[in-house]
Amino acid sequence: MKPTLLILAAGMGSRFGGLKQVEPVGPNGETILEYSIYDAIRAGFKKVVFVIRESFASDFKARFESKLAGRIEIEYVYQEIDKLPKGFLLPEGREKPWGTGHAVLMARDVIHEPFATINADDFYGAQAYKVIADFLSQLNNEKKYSMVGYQLDKTLSDFGSVSRGLCVTDENNLLTKITETHKIRQEGETILCESQNNEAVSLSNNETVSMNFWGFHPSVFRNIENQFIEFLESNIHLPKSEFYIPSVVFEMIKTGKAEVEVLKADSPWFGVTYQDDKPFVIEQIQKLTNQGVYPNKLW
């Protein structure tokens, strides 16, 4: 069975200063998202599902539909903060989205096959799509998941702090722990993050991190919904609380409901967390184009 690609594209890019999903970075105005879909098609994905917001749906569809028509099946789902499980009402004053776990949950009615999730504004590299597509195409166990791991120091920005899921694996390359970690930045030769006590903690350069490139069996939606309900019961009135996919996965690992194989790919990662990241991304895309990894014009 050919897998589906779920693209988390509902974020508004507050640190970037605009909609990162439609920022041109390729020689002919292509976006990072288009390179992701191009790589996914080459790797064997049959369908792409976009998680977006209704407020920019028309512009988003106009930007991508004509390019993708006939190349891959397309679906759209909408992440809105008032889309909550039965029995819950949006608290007054809530403006912040509920997080990546909530975003993935929005696709439960349109995905019934193994699928991968990615961020719309991250470039993961062609080999990453190949290794996860191979994993998902052979997946017949609803408790087996995967994640493409990247080395921490290769995923930082020169222009501000980032958030990453720090991973621990066992001797079989199975994920044993993942911790959503914030305000990771490089200061001189040292990589620092912020602890739960708001203290600076040093990290090494070679931790494996999650960049939200997960491979799931569709049964994961049941677990996400159950955990989201538990999350809301405790956090619904906290205006900045977020429900993260790494937290969902770690809870499933702890309770024996899933095992996650960390896949390695010989692929570069880069992204546009901040506006100042964009020139570097353009430069890297051009290098890959010059090397023949991508055609000068994708479509």
N, C-alpha and C positions, 0 to 999 in steps of 0.2 A: 504494500500500500504506500502510495506516495504521500509525503507529509505536507502539512500546511505551515505557512509562516505567519505568525501573529506579530504585528508591528505596533508598538506602543507609541502613538503619535499625538496624544491628547495634551501633552505638556505645553505650557505657554512660553517656556524659555525666559523666565524672569531674570536670570543672571546674564543671559545672552542679549536680552533687550529686544526680543521679537520672536517670530515663529521660525525656529531653527529648521523645522521640517522642510521648508521650501527655500532655504538659502542656497544659491548656486555655488558650486565648488568645482564642477567639471569644465572641460574645454569648451563645451557648448551649453553651459548653464545647467548641467545636471546637478542634482542634489545628492547628498550622501544616501538618502533613502533609495534613490534610483539605482545606485551602485549595489546596495544591499539586495534589491529585488533582482537585478541582473545576475548577481552571484547565486542567488537562491534558485533561479530558473535553471542555470547551468548545472547546479547540484542535484536537481530533480524534484524540487518542490512544485506542487500542482496548483496551489491556491494561496492567495495572500489575503489576510484579514487586517484591515486598518482599524485601530482604536483611535477615534478622533472625537472632537466636540462639535455639536451641531452648529455652534456659532461661526465656525469657519469651514463647514462641510462643503458648501458650494464651491468656494475658491480651491479647496483641496482637491475635490474631484475634477475640477476643470484643469488643474495642474498636471494630474497623473493619468486620468482614465484613457485619454486618446493614445498615450504612449504605451499603455499596458494591454489595451484591448487586443484579444486574439493571442496574447503571449502567455497569460496566466489568468486563472479565475480570480475574480475580485469580490470581496465582501466588505461592508462597513458596519461597525458597531459604534455606539456613542457612550462615552464616559461623562456622566453628569453627576454632580455631587448629591443630587436628590434621588439618584437611583440606588435605593437601599432595600434590604430584605424586608419582607412583610413584617409589620409590627414596629418598624423604626421610622421616625420622622426626622427630617433635616433640622438640626438645632439652629435657632436664630443666630445670625452673625457668622455662620460657617461659610468661608470662601475658598479655603484650601482644598484641592482634590484629595481623595482618600488614599492615594498611593498606587503603586504598581500592582499590588495584589487585587485591588478593586478594578484596575484597568483590565487585567487578564480575565477576571470574572465576567466582564461585559460580553465576552465572546462565547459563553457556554452554550448558547442556542444555535451557533453557526459552525462550531468545530466538533466533529465526532470522530476524528482520526488523530493519530500522533501528530504533535505540532511543536514548533520551536517558537520562542519569544525573543524579540530583540527591541532595543531602543531605536527610535527613528533617526536619532542624531548621532549614532555611533557607527563608525566604519570598522567592520570586523575582519575583513579579508576573505578571499575566495576559498581558501583551504578550510576555514572554520565552517563554512556552509557545507562543504563536502563531508567533513567528518561527522557533523551532527545529522545530516541527511542520511548517511549510511547507517548511523545508529537507529534513527527513527524508522527507517524503511524495514528494519528487521525486528522492530519492537513488538513483542507479543505478551508482555508481562506488565500488568497495570501498576506494579510496584517499582518498576525500574525507570529511572529518569537519568538525564545527563545534563552536563553544563560544560560549556567551553571556558576554560580558565586562561587568564592572562597574568603576566608578571606585573606586580604593583608598579614598579618604577617606570614601566612602559605605558602607564595609563594616567599619568599626572598632567596637569596643566601648568604652564609657566605663569599664568595670569590670575590664579586664585585657587582656593581650596576645592576639593571634590569629595564626593561620597562614594564608597566602594564596599562591597561585601567581602570581608576578609575570610579566607577559607583555610580549613585544616583537613588534610586527607590522611588515609591510612596507607599501609604497604600495598594495598590493591588498587590504589588511586580512587578509592571511594570517599566521598565527602563525609566527614564526621562532625564538622562544626562550621557554621558561617555566621559572621557577626556584621551587621550593618554598621559601618563606621563612617563618621562624618568629619568634616574639616581636615581632610588629609592634604598636606602640602609639603613642599620641599623648602627647607631653609638651609642654604649652604649645602653641605654634604649629608644632611640629616633629613629623613622623612618623618614628619610628625602627624599625629591625629589628636582629636579631642576625646578624653575619657568621659564616662558618664558623670564624673564629678567636675567636668569642665576644666580638667587639667591636661596639659600637653604631654603626650606619651610618644616615645620614639618607636619607629618601626624599622625593619630591615628593608633592603631593596627588593628582595626576591619572594615576598609573600605572593601566593596565588590569590587572585581576586575574581569575583564574579562581576561581569559587565551586563548582567541580565540576558545572557544568551543561554537560555534553558531549553532542554528537550523534555517534553511531557507526554504521558499517556492521557487521553481525554478524561479519564476518571479523576484526574486531579481537581476538576471543577467542584466535585462534591466536597473535597477537603478544604478548598479555598473558601467556599461558601460557609461551611461550618465554622472555620476559624474566623471569618469576617464577622459572623454573628457574635462570637465570643469577644472579638476585638471591640465591637460597637457597645456591647454590654458594659465594658469597662472604660471606654475612651470616647464615646460619642460626644461628650460635652467638652472635650479638650480641643480647642480650635486649631491647633497645629499638629494633632496626632495623625500619623500615617500608617497604613497597612502595607507592609513590604513583602514582596515575593520571597526574598531570602529568609525572612522570618517564618513564612508558611512552610518552606522546604525544610528548614532546620527542625521545626516542630514535628514534621512527618518522619524525619530521620530518628529523632529522639524516641518517638512512640512506635517505631518499627513499621510504619506504614509505607515507607519508601526507602530505596537506596539510590544514591546519585553517583554515577561515574563521571569523574572530571576528565574531559577530553582535552587533548593538547593539539594545537594547530600551529603550523609554521606560517602564521599570518600576522601582519602588522595590525595594531589597533590605533585609531585616533578619532577624535571627536571635537565638537564645537560647544564646549561648556560656556565659554566666554567669547565675545565678539573678537577679541584679539587672537583667539585660536584659529580663526578662519584662514589667514594667509598661509599658515603651516599646512593646513588640510589641503588647500589648493595646490601647494607645492608638491605634497606627497601624491595626490591624485595625478598630477602631471607626470611625475616620475614613473608611476605605474603604467600610465598611458604610453610614455616613451619606450618602456620596456616591453610593450606588447601585451601586458596583462589585460588591458581593456582597449577597445577600439576608440578612436578619437571621438566618435559620436556613438553613444550607446544604442540609440533606437533608430 
